[in-house]
Amino acid sequence: MISNTSFFLLLIGCTLVTFIPRVIPFLVARNFTISASVEKWLSYLPVCIFTGLIVESLLETGGSNTISINWEALLATIPTIIVAFLSKSLLTTVLFGVVCMAVMRLVL
């Protein structure tokens, strides 16, 4: 079993390794001004990342290099996208999506 001191040091090290790369860019970037074109380009990143995550969960890979659709996730995604467009709230969308997925898993 790992000793308390070793575990505590490991925990501090992991915290620093996780925290530093997430904070340093913000500290450095606040001293610079970003041009409008770069700012507009950066505004598309969250949408692209979110789309990649959604598509990854909707597609399943089979054993013989085949791709199939995860119908359970697709059936939960469609009403969630509608709620996202209507509410324009990330919290509402995520909560609704979690409930939809729970219902799909309960029913299917």
C-alpha positions, 0 to 999 in steps of 0.5 A: 500500500502506498504511504500517505506522504507518497500519495499526497505528493503524487496528488500535488504533482498530478494537480500541478500537471493538470492545472498549469497547462490550463491556466498558463495560456490564459495568463499569457493571453490576457497580455495580448490583443487578438485580431478580429479574424483570429477571434472569429476563427477561435469562436468555431472551436467549441462547436467543432469539438462538440460536434466531434464528441457527438459524432464519436458517440453516435458511431460504433466500430465493429470487430471487422473494421465496420462502422455502425450507428448507435441507435440508442444514442441517436434517438436521444440526440435528436430531441436534445438538439431540438432542445438546444436550439430552442433553449440556447442553454448549455445546462438545459441541453446537457440535463435534457440529454442525460434524461433522454439517454436514461430513458432510452436505456430504460426503454431499449 
